[in-house]
Amino acid sequence: MASGFLCICPVKSVELGDDGAFHKAEHTAELHAMLEFEHECVASDRYAYRPGGGVRVLNPSTSMTLGETDTCIAVFKG
């Protein structure tokens, strides 16, 4: 099976907080659930996330690298 990656970017929204002010909605739990999914076709626990989204490597090969910094995520192949 070919290797690749999945990029997930949750909906950006605001919500009314308990303090009566609007705040950026928090989607960390949903993002982790989507990236940690288990499926027979996906043989990898390699993923990274940032507040704006995340990346999961699918069926990784030795030529794939998942790189990340404090603000960026990248998947390199080759």
Steps between C-alpha positions, in 0.01 A plus 500: 500500500627847414610736772359848541358738753171637627461867591211605723405864559206544739237766441612836634224651710428711805279424795352697785693428819380491860640851540258634236778563247569325171800264484654279234334160522723220631512189281804322648307191617328454164828550314676234709211258448518545123880460490512201737244294305570131455441329168635181347637697202693746717822367651633805680486680831699790354307823516547860605258780574487872559200706614396555136515138383702183477671248274514119519741289295322208331688177431840661550804393303866555575495791255235695699583744777261688726661827605370762738597825668313714751281644225518266197448138400632343179511153344793434267527208264816419311 
